[in-house]
Amino acid sequence: MACVVPRVPDQADAEALIAWIEGRIAGCKKPRKVLFLDALPRARPTKVLKRVLREALWQGRERRIH
């Protein structure tokens, strides 16, 4: 999954983004889903809090594996 903060929120399109990524990175790294956010959770101006992103995605599940 890719967590993305779009520059223009109204023009965000998950399928177009995945198609754009396809030729640029390895197939095993290509995201299957895209989550659009208003802002990324940060501890400092440069550090993204990945655990906060993961908590929201795993909420309501017993096991935290895919």
Secondary structure, 3 states (H helix, E strand, C coil): CEEECCCCHHHCCHHHHHHHHHCCCCHHHCCCCEEECCCCCECCCCCECHHHHHHHHHCCCCCCCC
